[in-house]
């Protein structure tokens, strides 16, 4: 067996005719499988949807049948009230009317008939009383306790009792269909109430009658059964569902509905249309709630039929379809095999010649014993001619190959030497270019900082001299403007600190101001005061949220410089109009331990592109015509000098957020010393 399988596997792998057979059969097989899958899918969908539609329609018919039976019940009770003897006793001897009415239940196919005087109107629910007073007849479902059933008829409590299977308990409540007809006297006053109806517990004739109306003969698959059930709450009180769906005996009275159906129908008041496990088997089922006069759900109406006969028919159809597909595959495979055997013999001979040539043998196809002008015969001759030409060209190629190999070796050696020389030149060029760029930047920075120091310090010295002269001339009068003069002196000192910072940046490891403990919020407020004074002519609104509580070790003047620079950058990014948000908060680690403080400056300006965001901290890089490109570079140097950091988040067209992280304790290796020398 294994040897036979191996032979056929080798044939399919090596012989064209079998591979052609496989290639022609596989698409057919795949197509047929796809058709089967689609057929099964659509059949399942259609069959199941059709089954659900049918059972929904069955439930609607059962519901309508119940309404007709209730209407018939009310008509029979109406016939009683219109009978000659009832009208005679109503007019002449009302004392015998109550006893006479109780005796008429059997004659009118009712389980109970009683007549109540108008004085008993208060015993009925409010909803019923209102309709009775308006003269409207009523028919409704109602669940009554044993003593309430006894009040209607002494036989009802015993007939209503249902033993619950597998629970060893007895249900004594009864589900009734009840009709009320008001009787008025000649003056239009309510005089009597005729009360009659049927008990639905153990009412086999009622559910069988509904089943015969819903499931007529030959409407269900062979072997299936149609069932109808009336539920009181979740208990089957009247049903033709068998105790054994296979043997079809007994009735499943006293059993409960499944939990899924109970939750959907009884608790949520929804209709259930789906497959459900009904006592001992799966049924295609439909349930709807039964409601009393107040709209409360007191039971359910069910219709359904066995699921397995429908599935059996479906599976039979699938098997028949599969057998047909297999027969089609066998017939098509046989036809392809017979047609391919004669066609591929010449091709197999060509294959043998090609294999021999690959082994180094000198073979030709020659005559194929085909008719003159056959395409395969022409192909064989052309193939032999091609082999002859190929032998000639192989000799030429061998000679050319030897010559080419020698030239390649010489050229490769020369190229290797040139490449090494070029790499050395490129390396030297890169070093020279890097050195030149660095020298140019340092020269520009030195020239720029010297010019800034000269241009700023000269007018600063004049301002300071005039302020001191004013103080000297005014003498005691300076007390009136003491705060203004102190502010001028403080800002002059700040100007000197800024120019000193620029010179500091151009030097490697220069000296700077003292680093001290500071509360962050006052420094932020001072920076905002300076920014507001410089932006009064602009349409800029500055909002603050100063929540930082942690003190940080910083240089006050340098931090002020950083904050003013970032705030002014945000204002310029918004074209000098809009809202600038500045907030501070404590910098905490994951365990809540303070690490320092954080300042966030948010603008709603033009934003920064992804290409530029990596370059904004480079010296001399700016996108503004009036900018120098040193602001952010100097600010980052100041913050990183104390162990902090500046981070930026930006979205083009929406704005930017600059976040300054200030450590609680400045990095001792980066602390800066006070520069006591003037510039």
C-alpha positions as CSV (number, residue, x, y, z in Angstrom):
1,X,0.0,0.0,0.0
2,X,2.8,2.4,1.0
3,X,4.7,1.6,-2.2
4,X,1.7,2.2,-4.4
5,X,1.1,5.6,-2.7
6,X,4.8,6.5,-3.2
7,X,4.6,5.6,-6.9
8,X,1.5,7.9,-7.4
9,X,3.1,10.7,-5.4
10,X,6.2,10.5,-7.6
11,X,4.0,10.5,-10.7
12,X,2.2,13.6,-9.6
13,X,5.4,15.3,-8.8
14,X,7.3,14.3,-12.0
15,X,4.9,13.5,-14.8
16,X,3.2,16.3,-16.6
17,X,0.0,14.5,-17.4
18,X,-0.7,13.8,-13.7
19,X,0.2,17.3,-12.8
20,X,-2.2,18.6,-15.5
21,X,-4.8,16.3,-14.1
22,X,-4.2,17.8,-10.6
23,X,-4.2,21.3,-11.9
24,X,-7.5,20.9,-13.8
25,X,-9.1,19.0,-10.9
26,X,-8.1,21.3,-8.1
27,X,-9.9,24.4,-9.5
28,X,-13.0,22.4,-10.1
29,X,-12.8,20.9,-6.6
30,X,-12.2,24.3,-5.0
31,X,-15.0,25.9,-7.0
32,X,-17.3,23.1,-6.0
33,X,-16.3,23.4,-2.4
34,X,-16.9,27.1,-2.6
35,X,-20.3,26.5,-4.1
36,X,-21.0,23.9,-1.3
37,X,-19.9,26.4,1.3
38,X,-22.0,29.2,-0.1
39,X,-24.9,26.8,-0.6
40,X,-24.6,25.6,3.0
41,X,-24.3,29.1,4.3
42,X,-27.2,30.6,2.4
43,X,-29.2,27.4,3.1
44,X,-28.6,27.6,6.8
45,X,-29.4,31.3,6.9
46,X,-32.5,31.0,4.7
47,X,-33.7,27.8,6.4
48,X,-33.1,29.2,9.9
49,X,-34.6,32.6,9.1
50,X,-37.5,30.9,7.5
51,X,-38.0,28.7,10.5
52,X,-38.0,31.7,12.8
53,X,-40.4,33.5,10.6
54,X,-42.7,30.5,10.6
55,X,-42.6,30.0,14.3
56,X,-43.2,33.8,14.8
57,X,-46.2,33.5,12.4
58,X,-47.4,30.4,14.4
59,X,-47.2,32.5,17.6
60,X,-49.2,35.2,16.0
61,X,-51.9,32.7,14.9
62,X,-51.9,31.2,18.4
63,X,-52.3,34.7,19.9
64,X,-55.1,35.5,17.5
65,X,-56.7,32.1,18.3
66,X,-56.6,32.9,22.0
67,X,-58.3,36.3,21.3
68,X,-61.0,34.5,19.3
69,X,-61.5,32.0,22.1
70,X,-61.8,34.8,24.6
71,X,-64.2,36.6,22.4
72,X,-66.2,33.4,22.0
73,X,-66.2,33.0,25.8
74,X,-67.5,36.6,26.2
75,X,-70.2,35.9,23.6
76,X,-71.3,32.8,25.4
77,X,-71.6,34.7,28.6
78,X,-73.5,37.4,26.7
79,X,-75.9,34.8,25.4
80,X,-76.6,33.8,29.0
81,X,-77.4,37.4,29.9
82,X,-79.7,37.7,26.9
83,X,-81.5,34.4,27.5
84,X,-85.3,34.5,28.2
85,X,-85.1,32.9,31.6
86,X,-82.2,35.2,32.8
87,X,-84.2,38.3,31.7
88,X,-87.4,36.9,33.4
89,X,-85.6,36.2,36.7
90,X,-83.9,39.7,36.5
91,X,-87.3,41.4,36.2
92,X,-89.5,39.1,38.5
93,X,-87.5,37.1,41.0
94,X,-83.9,38.3,41.5
95,X,-83.7,36.3,44.7
96,X,-83.3,33.1,42.6
97,X,-81.1,34.7,40.0
98,X,-77.7,34.1,41.8
99,X,-78.3,30.3,42.2
100,X,-79.7,29.9,38.7
101,X,-76.7,31.6,37.1
102,X,-74.2,29.3,39.0
103,X,-76.0,26.3,37.5
104,X,-75.6,27.5,33.8
105,X,-71.8,27.1,33.5
106,X,-71.8,23.7,31.9
107,X,-74.6,24.6,29.5
108,X,-72.5,27.5,28.1
109,X,-69.1,25.5,28.1
110,X,-67.7,27.7,31.0
111,X,-65.9,26.5,34.1
112,X,-67.7,29.0,36.3
113,X,-70.5,31.6,36.1
114,X,-71.4,33.9,39.0
115,X,-73.4,37.1,39.3
116,X,-72.4,39.8,41.7
117,X,-74.7,42.6,42.9
118,X,-73.6,46.2,42.2
119,X,-72.7,46.5,45.9
120,X,-69.8,44.1,45.3
121,X,-68.2,46.4,42.8
122,X,-65.6,47.3,45.4
123,X,-64.3,43.8,45.4
124,X,-63.0,44.2,41.8
125,X,-59.7,46.0,41.0
126,X,-59.9,49.7,40.3
127,X,-59.2,49.3,36.5
128,X,-62.2,46.8,36.2
129,X,-64.5,49.0,38.3
130,X,-64.0,52.0,36.0
131,X,-64.8,50.0,32.9
132,X,-67.8,48.3,34.5
133,X,-69.3,51.6,35.5
134,X,-68.9,52.8,31.9
135,X,-70.8,49.7,30.7
136,X,-67.9,48.0,28.9
137,X,-67.6,44.3,28.8
138,X,-64.1,42.9,29.7
139,X,-62.2,39.7,29.0
140,X,-58.7,39.2,30.5
141,X,-56.3,36.7,32.0
142,X,-55.9,36.5,35.8
143,X,-54.0,34.5,38.3
144,X,-56.0,33.6,41.4
145,X,-55.2,31.9,44.6
146,X,-57.0,28.7,45.8
147,X,-59.4,30.6,48.0
148,X,-60.3,33.0,45.2
149,X,-61.0,30.1,42.9
150,X,-63.2,28.5,45.6
151,X,-65.2,31.8,45.7
152,X,-66.0,31.4,42.0
153,X,-66.8,27.7,42.0
154,X,-66.1,24.9,44.6
155,X,-64.6,22.5,42.0
156,X,-62.0,24.9,40.7
157,X,-59.3,24.6,43.5
158,X,-59.1,20.8,43.0
159,X,-59.0,21.1,39.2
160,X,-56.3,23.8,39.3
161,X,-53.8,21.8,41.4
162,X,-50.7,20.9,39.4
163,X,-47.9,18.7,40.8
164,X,-44.4,20.0,39.8
165,X,-42.4,17.3,38.3
166,X,-39.0,16.7,39.9
167,X,-39.8,19.2,42.7
168,X,-42.3,17.2,44.9
169,X,-44.4,20.3,45.4
170,X,-48.0,21.2,44.4
171,X,-49.1,24.5,42.8
172,X,-52.6,25.5,43.9
173,X,-52.9,28.9,42.1
174,X,-55.0,29.0,38.9
175,X,-54.7,30.8,35.6
176,X,-58.1,31.7,34.3
177,X,-59.6,33.6,31.3
178,X,-62.3,35.8,32.9
179,X,-65.1,37.8,31.4
180,X,-67.2,40.5,33.1
181,X,-70.5,41.9,31.7
182,X,-72.3,44.8,33.5
183,X,-76.1,44.7,33.8
184,X,-77.9,48.1,34.2
185,X,-81.5,48.8,35.3
186,X,-83.9,51.0,33.5
187,X,-82.6,54.1,35.3
188,X,-79.1,53.5,33.9
189,X,-77.6,52.4,37.2
190,X,-75.3,49.4,37.6
191,X,-77.4,46.6,39.1
192,X,-75.5,43.3,38.5
193,X,-72.1,42.1,37.2
194,X,-72.1,38.7,35.4
195,X,-68.7,37.0,35.9
196,X,-67.7,33.9,34.0
197,X,-64.7,32.2,32.4
198,X,-62.6,29.1,32.0
199,X,-59.8,27.6,34.0
200,X,-56.6,27.2,31.9
201,X,-54.9,24.8,34.3
202,X,-54.9,21.2,32.9
203,X,-57.0,22.5,30.0
204,X,-55.9,20.0,27.3
205,X,-58.8,20.7,24.9
206,X,-57.9,24.4,24.7
207,X,-54.2,23.9,23.8
208,X,-55.1,21.0,21.4
209,X,-57.6,23.2,19.7
210,X,-55.1,26.0,19.3
211,X,-52.5,23.6,18.0
212,X,-54.9,22.2,15.4
213,X,-55.5,25.8,14.2
214,X,-51.8,26.7,14.1
215,X,-50.3,23.5,12.8
216,X,-52.5,22.1,10.1
217,X,-51.7,18.8,8.5
218,X,-48.6,18.6,6.3
219,X,-47.2,21.9,7.4
220,X,-44.3,20.6,9.4
221,X,-41.3,18.4,8.3
222,X,-41.8,14.7,8.5
223,X,-41.3,13.4,12.1
224,X,-41.8,16.9,13.7
225,X,-44.6,17.8,16.0
226,X,-46.2,21.2,16.7
227,X,-46.8,22.2,20.3
228,X,-48.7,24.9,22.2
229,X,-48.3,25.8,25.8
230,X,-49.9,28.1,28.3
231,X,-47.6,29.1,31.2
232,X,-48.6,30.5,34.6
233,X,-45.4,32.4,35.5
234,X,-42.7,29.9,34.4
235,X,-44.8,26.7,35.0
236,X,-46.5,24.8,32.2
237,X,-50.2,24.6,33.2
238,X,-51.6,23.5,29.9
239,X,-49.5,22.0,27.1
240,X,-49.3,19.3,24.5
241,X,-45.4,19.1,24.8
242,X,-44.8,15.4,25.4
243,X,-42.9,14.0,28.3
244,X,-40.8,12.0,25.8
245,X,-40.3,13.7,22.4
246,X,-39.1,10.4,20.9
247,X,-42.0,8.2,22.0
248,X,-44.6,11.0,22.0
249,X,-46.5,10.1,25.2
250,X,-47.8,12.1,28.1
251,X,-47.9,15.9,28.6
252,X,-45.2,18.0,30.3
253,X,-47.7,19.8,32.6
254,X,-46.0,20.9,35.8
255,X,-42.5,21.5,34.3
256,X,-40.7,24.9,34.1
257,X,-39.4,26.9,31.3
258,X,-35.6,27.4,30.7
259,X,-33.8,30.2,32.5
260,X,-33.0,32.1,29.3
261,X,-36.6,32.3,28.2
262,X,-37.7,33.2,31.8
263,X,-35.3,36.1,32.0
264,X,-36.2,37.4,28.5
265,X,-40.0,37.0,28.5
266,X,-41.1,37.1,32.2
267,X,-38.5,39.6,33.6
268,X,-37.9,41.9,30.6
269,X,-41.3,41.4,28.9
270,X,-39.8,40.7,25.5
271,X,-40.8,38.2,22.8
272,X,-38.5,35.2,22.4
273,X,-38.0,33.7,18.9
274,X,-35.2,31.3,18.8
275,X,-34.2,27.7,19.4
276,X,-35.0,26.7,23.0
277,X,-34.7,23.5,25.1
278,X,-38.3,22.5,25.8
279,X,-38.3,20.0,28.7
280,X,-36.4,17.2,27.0
281,X,-35.5,18.3,23.4
282,X,-34.6,21.3,21.3
283,X,-37.5,23.1,19.6
284,X,-37.8,26.0,17.3
285,X,-39.8,28.1,19.7
286,X,-41.6,31.4,20.1
287,X,-42.8,32.8,23.4
288,X,-44.8,36.0,24.3
289,X,-45.9,37.3,27.7
290,X,-49.5,37.0,29.0
291,X,-50.6,40.0,30.9
292,X,-53.5,40.6,33.3
293,X,-55.9,43.6,33.4
294,X,-53.2,45.8,34.9
295,X,-50.5,44.9,32.3
296,X,-48.6,42.8,34.7
297,X,-46.9,39.7,33.2
298,X,-48.5,36.6,34.8
299,X,-47.6,33.9,32.2
300,X,-46.6,33.1,28.7
301,X,-48.0,31.7,25.4
302,X,-45.7,29.3,23.5
303,X,-45.7,27.7,20.1
304,X,-42.9,25.6,18.6
305,X,-41.9,22.4,16.8
306,X,-39.1,19.9,17.0
307,X,-35.8,21.1,15.5
308,X,-34.1,17.7,14.6
309,X,-36.4,16.7,11.7
310,X,-35.6,20.1,10.0
311,X,-31.9,19.5,10.6
312,X,-32.2,16.0,9.3
313,X,-33.7,17.1,6.0
314,X,-30.9,19.7,5.7
315,X,-28.1,17.2,6.3
316,X,-29.7,14.8,3.8
317,X,-29.6,17.5,1.2
318,X,-25.9,18.2,2.0
319,X,-25.0,14.6,1.6
320,X,-26.8,14.3,-1.7
321,X,-25.0,17.4,-2.9
322,X,-21.6,16.0,-1.8
323,X,-22.2,12.7,-3.6
324,X,-23.0,14.7,-6.8
325,X,-19.8,16.7,-6.5
326,X,-17.7,13.6,-6.1
327,X,-19.2,12.0,-9.2
328,X,-18.5,15.2,-11.2
329,X,-14.9,15.2,-10.0
330,X,-14.4,11.5,-11.0
331,X,-15.9,12.0,-14.4
332,X,-14.0,15.2,-15.2
333,X,-10.7,13.6,-13.9
334,X,-11.2,10.6,-16.1
335,X,-11.8,12.8,-19.2
336,X,-8.7,14.9,-18.5
337,X,-6.5,11.9,-17.9
338,X,-7.5,10.2,-21.2
339,X,-7.0,13.4,-23.1
340,X,-3.7,14.3,-21.5
341,X,-2.0,10.8,-22.0
342,X,-1.6,11.1,-25.8
343,X,-0.9,14.8,-25.7
344,X,2.0,14.6,-23.2
345,X,3.9,11.6,-24.6
346,X,5.9,13.9,-27.0
347,X,6.4,16.4,-24.2
348,X,7.8,13.7,-21.9
349,X,10.3,12.7,-24.7
350,X,11.4,16.4,-24.8
351,X,11.8,16.3,-21.1
352,X,14.0,13.2,-21.3
353,X,16.2,14.9,-23.9
354,X,16.5,18.1,-21.7
355,X,17.4,15.9,-18.7
356,X,20.1,14.1,-20.7
357,X,21.6,17.4,-21.9
358,X,21.7,18.7,-18.3
359,X,23.8,15.6,-17.5
360,X,26.3,16.5,-20.2
361,X,25.0,14.1,-22.9
362,X,24.7,15.1,-26.5
363,X,21.1,14.1,-27.4
364,X,18.4,15.4,-29.8
365,X,14.6,15.0,-30.0
366,X,14.4,13.9,-33.6
367,X,11.1,12.5,-35.0
368,X,8.1,12.4,-32.7
369,X,5.8,10.3,-34.9
370,X,3.3,13.1,-35.2
371,X,1.4,14.4,-38.2
372,X,3.2,16.9,-40.4
373,X,2.7,20.4,-39.3
374,X,1.9,19.4,-35.7
375,X,2.9,22.1,-33.2
376,X,4.9,19.8,-31.0
377,X,6.8,18.4,-34.0
378,X,7.7,21.9,-35.1
379,X,8.7,22.7,-31.5
380,X,11.0,19.6,-31.4
381,X,12.8,20.6,-34.6
382,X,13.2,24.2,-33.3
383,X,14.6,22.8,-30.0
384,X,17.2,20.7,-31.9
385,X,18.3,23.7,-33.9
386,X,18.6,25.8,-30.7
387,X,20.8,23.1,-29.1
388,X,23.2,23.2,-32.1
389,X,23.4,27.0,-32.0
390,X,23.9,26.8,-28.2
391,X,26.9,24.5,-28.5
392,X,28.6,26.9,-31.0
393,X,27.9,29.9,-28.7
394,X,29.2,28.1,-25.6
395,X,32.6,27.8,-27.3
396,X,32.6,31.5,-28.1
397,X,31.5,32.4,-24.5
398,X,34.3,30.3,-23.0
399,X,37.0,32.2,-24.9
400,X,35.4,35.6,-24.1
401,X,35.1,34.6,-20.4
402,X,38.8,33.9,-20.1
403,X,39.7,37.3,-21.6
404,X,37.1,39.1,-19.4
405,X,38.3,37.5,-16.2
406,X,41.8,38.8,-16.9
407,X,40.5,42.4,-17.5
408,X,38.3,42.3,-14.4
409,X,41.3,41.4,-12.2
410,X,43.3,44.3,-13.5
411,X,40.5,46.8,-13.2
412,X,39.5,45.6,-9.8
413,X,43.0,46.2,-8.4
414,X,43.1,49.7,-9.9
415,X,39.6,50.5,-8.5
416,X,40.6,49.3,-5.0
417,X,43.6,51.7,-4.9
418,X,41.5,54.6,-6.1
419,X,38.9,53.9,-3.5
420,X,41.3,53.9,-0.6
421,X,42.8,57.1,-1.8
422,X,39.3,58.7,-2.1
423,X,38.3,57.6,1.4
424,X,41.4,59.2,2.8
425,X,40.7,62.5,1.1
426,X,37.1,62.4,2.3
427,X,38.2,61.9,5.8
428,X,40.6,64.8,5.7
429,X,37.9,67.0,4.1
430,X,35.4,66.2,6.8
431,X,37.9,67.0,9.5
432,X,38.8,70.3,7.8
433,X,35.1,71.2,7.4
434,X,34.2,70.4,11.0
435,X,37.1,72.5,12.2
436,X,36.2,75.4,10.0
437,X,32.5,75.4,11.1
438,X,33.5,75.3,14.7
439,X,36.0,78.2,14.3
440,X,33.4,80.2,12.4
441,X,30.8,79.7,15.1
442,X,33.2,80.6,17.9
443,X,34.4,83.7,16.0
444,X,30.8,84.8,15.4
445,X,29.8,84.1,19.0
446,X,32.8,86.1,20.4
447,X,32.1,89.0,18.1
448,X,28.4,88.9,18.9
449,X,28.8,88.7,22.7
450,X,31.4,91.5,22.7
451,X,29.2,93.7,20.7
452,X,26.2,93.0,22.9
453,X,28.2,93.7,26.1
454,X,29.4,97.0,24.6
455,X,26.1,98.1,23.2
456,X,24.1,97.2,26.3
457,X,26.6,98.2,29.1
458,X,27.2,101.7,27.7
459,X,23.6,102.9,27.9
460,X,23.2,100.9,31.1
461,X,26.1,102.9,32.7
462,X,24.5,106.2,31.5
463,X,21.2,105.2,33.0
464,X,22.8,104.2,36.2
465,X,24.8,107.4,36.4
466,X,21.8,109.6,35.8
467,X,19.7,107.7,38.3
468,X,22.4,108.2,41.0
469,X,22.7,111.9,40.0
470,X,18.9,112.2,40.4
471,X,19.1,110.6,43.9
472,X,22.0,113.0,44.9
473,X,20.1,116.1,43.6
474,X,16.8,115.2,45.1
475,X,18.2,114.2,48.4
476,X,15.4,113.6,50.9
477,X,12.9,114.0,48.1
478,X,13.9,110.6,46.7
479,X,11.8,109.0,49.3
480,X,8.7,109.6,47.3
481,X,10.0,107.6,44.4
482,X,12.1,105.2,46.3
483,X,10.3,102.1,45.1
484,X,10.6,103.3,41.4
485,X,14.4,104.0,41.9
486,X,14.9,100.6,43.5
487,X,13.1,98.9,40.6
488,X,15.4,100.8,38.1
489,X,18.5,99.6,40.1
490,X,17.2,96.1,40.1
491,X,16.5,96.0,36.4
492,X,20.0,97.6,35.7
493,X,21.5,94.7,37.7
494,X,19.4,92.3,35.6
495,X,20.7,93.8,32.4
496,X,24.2,93.3,33.6
497,X,23.5,89.7,34.6
498,X,22.1,89.0,31.1
499,X,25.2,90.5,29.3
500,X,27.4,88.6,31.8
501,X,25.5,85.4,30.8
502,X,26.1,86.0,27.1
503,X,29.8,86.3,27.8
504,X,29.6,83.3,30.0
505,X,28.1,81.2,27.2
506,X,30.9,82.1,24.8
507,X,33.5,81.0,27.3
508,X,34.1,77.4,28.3
509,X,33.6,77.1,32.0
510,X,33.3,80.8,33.0
511,X,31.9,82.1,36.3
512,X,28.3,83.0,37.0
513,X,26.0,84.2,39.7
514,X,25.3,82.5,43.0
515,X,22.8,79.6,43.2
516,X,20.5,79.9,46.2
517,X,17.2,78.4,47.5
518,X,14.2,80.2,46.0
519,X,10.4,79.8,46.0
520,X,9.5,79.4,42.3
521,X,6.1,81.3,42.3
522,X,7.5,84.8,43.2
523,X,10.1,84.5,40.4
524,X,7.4,83.5,37.9
525,X,5.2,86.4,39.0
526,X,8.2,88.8,38.6
527,X,8.8,87.5,35.1
528,X,5.1,88.0,34.2
529,X,5.3,91.6,35.5
530,X,8.2,92.2,33.2
531,X,6.5,90.5,30.3
532,X,3.2,92.4,30.8
533,X,5.0,95.7,30.9
534,X,6.6,94.9,27.6
535,X,3.4,93.6,25.9
536,X,0.9,96.3,27.0
537,X,0.4,97.4,23.4
538,X,-0.3,93.8,22.3
539,X,-3.6,91.9,22.5
540,X,-2.2,89.2,24.8
541,X,-4.0,87.6,27.8
542,X,-1.8,85.9,30.3
543,X,-3.3,83.2,32.6
544,X,-1.5,81.6,35.5
545,X,-2.0,78.5,37.7
546,X,0.8,78.7,40.3
547,X,0.5,75.5,42.3
548,X,4.2,74.8,43.1
549,X,5.0,74.5,46.8
550,X,8.5,73.1,46.6
551,X,11.6,75.3,46.9
552,X,14.4,74.9,44.3
553,X,18.1,75.7,44.3
554,X,18.6,78.2,41.4
555,X,20.1,81.5,40.3
556,X,17.2,84.0,40.6
557,X,18.4,86.3,37.8
558,X,19.2,83.5,35.4
559,X,15.9,81.7,36.0
560,X,14.1,85.1,35.5
561,X,16.0,85.4,32.2
562,X,14.9,81.9,31.1
563,X,11.2,82.5,32.0
564,X,11.0,85.9,30.3
565,X,12.7,84.4,27.2
566,X,10.2,81.5,27.0
567,X,7.2,83.7,27.6
568,X,8.2,86.2,25.0
569,X,8.9,83.4,22.5
570,X,5.3,82.2,23.1
571,X,3.9,85.7,22.6
572,X,5.8,86.1,19.4
573,X,4.6,82.7,18.2
574,X,1.0,83.9,18.6
575,X,1.7,87.1,16.5
576,X,1.4,89.2,19.7
577,X,-2.3,88.2,20.3
578,X,-4.0,85.3,22.1
579,X,-3.8,83.6,25.5
580,X,-0.5,82.5,27.2
581,X,-0.9,80.0,30.0
582,X,1.8,79.8,32.7
583,X,1.4,77.2,35.4
584,X,3.7,75.7,38.1
585,X,3.5,72.5,40.0
586,X,5.6,70.2,42.2
587,X,7.8,67.6,40.4
588,X,7.1,64.3,42.0
589,X,8.4,60.8,41.4
590,X,6.3,57.7,41.1
591,X,6.1,57.3,44.9
592,X,5.0,60.9,45.4
593,X,8.4,62.1,46.7
594,X,9.2,65.7,45.6
595,X,12.1,66.0,43.1
596,X,11.7,69.7,42.5
597,X,9.4,72.0,40.6
598,X,8.0,72.3,37.0
599,X,7.1,75.4,35.0
600,X,4.9,74.9,31.9
601,X,4.5,77.8,29.4
602,X,1.7,77.1,26.8
603,X,1.0,79.2,23.8
604,X,-1.6,78.8,21.0
605,X,0.6,80.0,18.2
606,X,1.9,78.6,14.9
607,X,3.7,75.6,16.5
608,X,7.0,74.0,15.4
609,X,7.4,71.5,12.7
610,X,9.0,68.1,13.4
611,X,12.0,69.0,11.2
612,X,12.7,72.2,13.2
613,X,11.9,70.9,16.7
614,X,15.3,69.1,17.0
615,X,17.2,72.3,16.0
616,X,15.6,75.0,18.1
617,X,18.2,74.7,20.9
618,X,21.1,75.0,18.5
619,X,23.0,78.3,18.8
620,X,22.1,80.9,16.1
621,X,19.2,78.9,14.8
622,X,16.0,81.1,14.5
623,X,13.0,81.4,12.3
624,X,12.5,85.1,13.1
625,X,14.1,87.9,11.2
626,X,14.7,89.9,14.3
627,X,15.9,86.9,16.4
628,X,19.5,86.0,17.2
629,X,19.0,82.3,17.8
630,X,20.7,82.5,21.2
631,X,17.6,82.7,23.5
632,X,16.7,79.0,23.7
633,X,20.4,77.9,23.6
634,X,21.3,80.1,26.5
635,X,18.1,79.1,28.4
636,X,18.9,75.4,28.0
637,X,22.5,76.0,29.1
638,X,21.3,77.8,32.3
639,X,18.8,75.1,33.2
640,X,21.1,72.1,32.4
641,X,23.8,73.8,34.5
642,X,21.8,73.1,37.7
643,X,20.8,69.6,36.6
644,X,17.5,70.5,35.1
645,X,16.0,70.2,31.6
646,X,13.7,71.9,29.1
647,X,11.3,69.8,27.1
648,X,9.1,70.9,24.2
649,X,5.9,69.5,22.8
650,X,4.4,71.2,19.7
651,X,1.8,70.6,17.1
652,X,2.0,72.6,13.9
653,X,-0.8,75.2,13.6
654,X,-2.1,74.6,17.2
655,X,0.7,75.7,19.6
656,X,3.6,74.6,21.8
657,X,4.2,73.7,25.4
658,X,7.7,74.4,26.9
659,X,8.3,72.5,30.2
660,X,11.1,73.5,32.5
661,X,12.2,70.9,35.1
662,X,14.0,72.4,38.1
663,X,15.6,70.0,40.6
664,X,15.2,70.6,44.3
665,X,19.0,70.3,44.7
666,X,21.2,71.8,42.0
667,X,23.9,69.4,40.6
668,X,27.0,70.2,42.6
669,X,29.3,69.6,39.6
670,X,27.4,72.2,37.6
671,X,26.9,74.9,40.3
672,X,28.1,78.3,39.1
673,X,30.2,80.8,41.1
674,X,29.4,84.4,41.5
675,X,31.1,86.7,39.1
676,X,31.9,89.8,41.0
677,X,33.7,91.5,38.2
678,X,31.9,94.1,36.1
679,X,32.0,93.9,32.4
